[in-house]
Each structure stands twice: as structure tokens, then as C-alpha cells.
Amino acid sequence: MNPNDKTQIPTILQKYGPALLTDWLNELQASAGRRTNLISEGELHQQCAEFLHLLTERAAAILSKQSPSREAVLASIRAALAQAGLEPRTPEKEAQHVRHP
């Protein structure tokens, strides 16, 4: 692939997004490790759909050279986690979790 060629990822995500979402949710629901007491199916669907939407949006923005900064994307993720009553894990917090379950 020529480095100057544009990727087809945004087009693929737009075209096959609903099928990707359905397959992804089916895989998650079939997962033996999924804890249904932590998130409802409706919330899972909403979060997965939002992730695919943002991925599609960001991929298109990168191609158009209008990509938001890394910090802006991370701030958006932190805000979504905070709104859900969660906090992002940092390597330090992850190490504490491993040492003191």
C-alpha cells in the first residue's frame, strides 16, 4: 500500500457498523467471563455503539487532518467513565489492585 493512499477504515466502519456491533455484542454475551451484574445488556449495547461511533468519527477526522488531540480524546473518555460512576485505572492503581485484591 502506498503511504499516500487513504485508508478505507472509515468507509468500512460506516458500511458495516451495524453488523460489527451485532457480532461484537454476540461475542460479549457468549463470553464466559462476562459479569452481568456489572452492566445491563442495554448499557452494554449503548457503550459498544458509542465506541464504534467514536472510532468511525475519529478515523474519518484523522484522514481529514481534523483529528482532536490525544488529550482531548482521553478527557472525553475520563468524562464518560466519571458519568458512569467509574474511574479510569492507572498503572499505579492497577498495581495496587494486583497486590491488594
N, C-alpha and C positions, 0 to 999 in steps of 0.2 A: 504494500500500500504506500502510495506516495504521501509524504508528510504534509503536503499542501492539500490533499483531498480531505473533504469534510466527512466526518463520521455519520453513520446512519442511525446512531443510537436514539436520538430524539424521535425520529420518524418511526422507528420500531416500537419504542415505548408508547407513542401515541396510538399507533395502529393496533398493537397487541396488548395494550394496558389492561383492558378488562379480562382477557384470558390469562394474563400473567397474574393478576390479582386473584382470580378464582383458583388457579393452580397453587399459588403460594398459600392461600388460606386452607386449601385441602391438605397440603403438606403439613402445615402447622397443626391443624386439627387432628391429623393422624399421628402426630409426634407423641411418643410415649412419655416424653419428659414435660409436656405442656401442663402447666398448673392452672386449671380452670378457675380456681378460687381467687386468682390474682387479677384477672381481666375477663370481662364478659366477651362473648362472641361478637356482639355489636361493636364494642370498643376496639376489639382486635381488628375487625373489618375496617373501621374508621381510621385507625392508625396506619394500617397497611396501605389503604387507599391514599391517605395523605402522604405517606412516604413515596409511593410511586409517582404521585402528582408532583411533589417537590423534586424528585430525581429527574423527571421529564423536563420540568421547568428549568432546573439548573443546567442540564445537559444542553438545552437549547440556548440558554444565556451564555454558556461558555463559547459556543460556536459563534454567537453574535458579538462576542467580546464585551458583553454587558454583565459579566458574572459578578455577583456580590463578593465581598471579601470573605476570607475564611472566618474571620472573627464575627462577621455578621451572620454567617450560617450557624456557627456554634452558639451564638447568642439566641438565635431562633430556636435551636434545639433545647437549650437550657430553659428558655421560657416555656416551651411546650411541656417539658418534664415538670417544671415547677407548677404549672397549671394543673397537672395530673396528680400533684402531691408527691412527686418523686424528686430525687436529687441525682444528678449525674455522678457516676463513680469516677474517681480519680485513681491513678496508680497507687497513691498513698492509702486511700480508703479501701481499695481492693486488697492491699497487703494486710491491713488491719483485719479485714473480714476473713482472710485466709488464716491468720494467726489466732483470731478470737471469734470463732463462729457463734 
